[in-house]
C-alpha cells in the first residue's frame, strides 16, 4: 500500500505494461486500462434504499510469444504486482500451444474522429447527488399515483463515466471517454397471489436525452397493468408479434449465431452458410460502430481496429460474419472491428426497420399473440432452436383482447427469420442490440 | 483449508479509525469488507490449449446502514486517501447526528473447516492443470467419431475475505473454488447437438482422482450430445412431469428458493411474504438451504457479512418455515440471522442468497414413480431457469425423455417448463428416496451479482405442468 497510481496517467500504465512485456521476452503485447466512476441510487416507497459511489481501475493485457498467447488482468495496479503478472504471463504462454492465427492486428492507418461519435456527455459529471436522487424519487412517486399499482421494486438512477485506454506493441495508442445514464422503475400490480410485474428503463449516453420521470413511470405502469387478470390459452400455432424489446432478444440470439467465434468453432447453425438465404426479404441486419451517440458506438474495437458499418444480412441473405482478428484469420476473413475482450462483440447491431406502425401490424392480425416478455434460457445456437416462457397479449380481430400468461413459445431461428411477414417502423436504439416490432407468420404457443 | 493471505495489512487501529469515520454522520452500523482473489483459467479447443489467463482482484468496500438506508463506497486503489473517501461516501447516507462508540473487536472463532483439501489448485502448477484439461478433452473426443467439437474449461480461484464491523465482529474466510467443464458437439448428417458435463466445488485437485475423474466428465458430455442426436421434438401442452434426481434441483432453486430470500419478503414483493407458518405445498415437500455442506460449491465458513452460516429449513412438509436472511432484513423483520448474506465481490452490497438448496428425500421408489405415468415427460437436465417475484417461473430442459406407459422411451429435444410456484408446489404428488445434487459448476445471478451455488432433489412427480415443445 505504499505506492499508488496517483496522478500518473492511465496511458502511462498501459504503455508500461507493454514495455514490461517486451522486456520479459514477449513478441507482442496489448494492454487495456479502464477507469470508471459509478454512481447508483435505488429508492423504494419514497426513501433511499441504497446509494453507491465508487471509482475503480482495471488493467487487462495479453502477451504473445512464438505464436502462443496468455491473458491476464488485475485490479491491483502496484508495479510489483504488474511485473509479476507480466512475467507469469510470458512463462505461461510457453506452456500453451502454437497457434498460427494468434497475434495482434497490423496497425491501421484509418483514424476515426472520436468527438464526432458523441460518446461523452460532460453534463453527467456535474449532476448533483440531490438531483439524481430526486429523479429516482420522482419517477417512483408518479408511478405509485396509479391506484392499480400495488407494490414497487423501486426506482434507480445510475451514471457511469468510463475512460478506456489501449496500447499495443504494434504502435497503437488510443483513449476515449464515455458516459452512460439510466432511469428505471419496477412495479407490481394486483393482489399478492395474482401479482403481475414489469419495469421500464431509459438509457442514454446523454443526460438531456434520457426520458423524463413522467415518461418512464407512465411506460412502466402501462406495461405492468396491461398484464392484470391473465388467461391461459390452448396450445396452438398462431402469428406472433414481437414487441421491440422482444425483437432485441431475437436479434441478440442471432448475433450469437453470426459471431465468427461461434462460426469457426462450428457451434452455430450458420457456420459455412455465407451467401445463403437464411431469412426472407424483410431481414436486413447491420452492425455499425460509428453511429453518433448510440449505446454501441466506439471509435475502434478492443484490438484497436477502427469500427465500421457491416451489412450482416441483406434482404435475407447472410453476407458477413462478425470478426475479431483471431476468428477472422481462422475463417480467412478480414476483421470487422468487433473484437471485445478475448471474444467477438456487437457494436450497434440492429434489424433495419420497415414502414408499418405497430398499430397497423396488430390491426392486420386476425388472431395471434403479441409477445411482451420472455423469461428463462432456452436458446441453442448450434441448432437455432429456441424455447422460452412467455407473457403477452392475445389478439382477436385485429385488437388486443386479453393478457396471456404461463405459455411458452418454441421455434427455430431460421424458420422464424423466413416467416417474418412485417417489420415495424419503431426502431429506437434503446439498446446496442435491437430491432423494431415484427410479425412472424406462425409459432407454436404452448398453453393448456 | 487454504491458508489466509492478507493483502491489506491494515492494523486494528486503522480499521477502527475507518469504522469511526464511516459512522461520523450518525449511521447505525458500519462494515469493512476486504477481498483479495486470484483466479486462473485454461481453455482447450481444436486440440490445442487455446487460452490461459490469470486474474487478480483486490479491493475494499465500506458499508454504512442508517435505518433502512444503505450507503456504499468501494475502491481498488488502496491509498489511505481512497479508502478514506470510500468510508466518507458510505457515511453520507446517514444524517442523524448520533455518535457511535465502538466496542472492542472480537475475532470470530475458527469454524469447522468446510473445505477439507489436500492439493490447493491455486498453488498447483499450470502443467498439472493442463493435464486434467487434456484428459477430459481426449476422453470426450474418443467416445465416438460423431463427436466433432470438444471444448474444455478449467477455472480455479482462491478468495480471501475479511469482514470487520462496528459491532466489534471480525471474521476471515479463505475459499477455494475449482471447476472443470466439458462441452461436446455431436454431428450426424446435418444435425448437431450439444452435451455438457463437469465437476468441482470447494475442493483440491485430488477431487479429480478420488471423486470424479476428467475421463468421466469427458465421457458424460459426449454421451449426452450423442443421445440428443436421437432426440425427438418435445410435446407441447399440459402433462405430468417427472423431475429426475439431481439436476432438477434448479426447479426448487428458481420456483421456491428465490422467493424465500428475505429481501423480497420484507418488501412484500414475493408471494410468500404473508405465508410464514402457512401451508403452500404438498406435505411431501421439505426444502433446506445448507451452506455448511463440506466441499460444496455453494458453501462457506462465514457469509459475506461475517456471520457463521447454518442449515436453514425453508419449507417443512409443505409449510413455509423461514426466510434466508442477511443483517438488514433480519433486523427489519425481527428474525434471527441465518448466514445467507453473499456478494459477488467487493464492489457489491451483500444481499440474501441461496447456497446449496435441496428438496429432502421422500419415501417412494423412483421406478414406481415413473410407472405411475401413462404419458408425460421425464426432465433430466436443465440449462437454467428464472423466476419473478410474482411466482411465475420457467426452466429449460436440455435433456430428457418421453414417458409412455410407465417407461422412459425416446429422448427429447430442448423444451421449456413454465408454471407458478404455489400451483406447482401443490401438484407435487410423489417424492423419491433418491436425493442427489446437480453438477458442481453452477452459479446464480440476482441483481447483477453472480455467486456459486448448487441444488439438488430426489425424483419428484408433478401431476400437471405446461411443457413448451414444438410438436
Interface residues (C-beta under 8 A of the other chain):
Chain A: X1 X4 X5 X6 X44 X47 X48 X49 X50 X51 X52 X53 X54 X55 X56 X57 X58 X69 X70 X71 X72 X73 X74 X75 X76 X77 X81 X85 X88 X89 X92 X93 X95 X96 X97 X98 X99 X151 X153 X188 X190 X192 X193 X195 X196 X197 X232 X235 X265 X266 X267 X269 X342 X375 X376 X377 X378 X380 X382 X383 X385 X387 X388 X389 X390 X391 X405 X406 X407 X408 X409 X410 X411 X412 X444 X446 X447 X448
Chain B: X7 X8 X9 X41 X45 X46 X48 X49 X50 X51 X52 X53 X54 X55 X56 X57 X58 X59 X68 X69 X70 X71 X72 X73 X74 X75 X76 X77 X78 X79 X80 X82 X86 X89 X92 X93 X126 X127 X130 X148 X149 X151 X185 X191 X192 X193 X194 X236 X237 X238 X267 X268 X269 X271 X273 X274 X347 X349 X383 X384 X385 X386 X387 X388 X389 X390 X391 X392 X393 X394 X395 X396 X413 X414 X415 X416 X417 X418 X419 X420 X422 X466 X467 X468 X469 X470
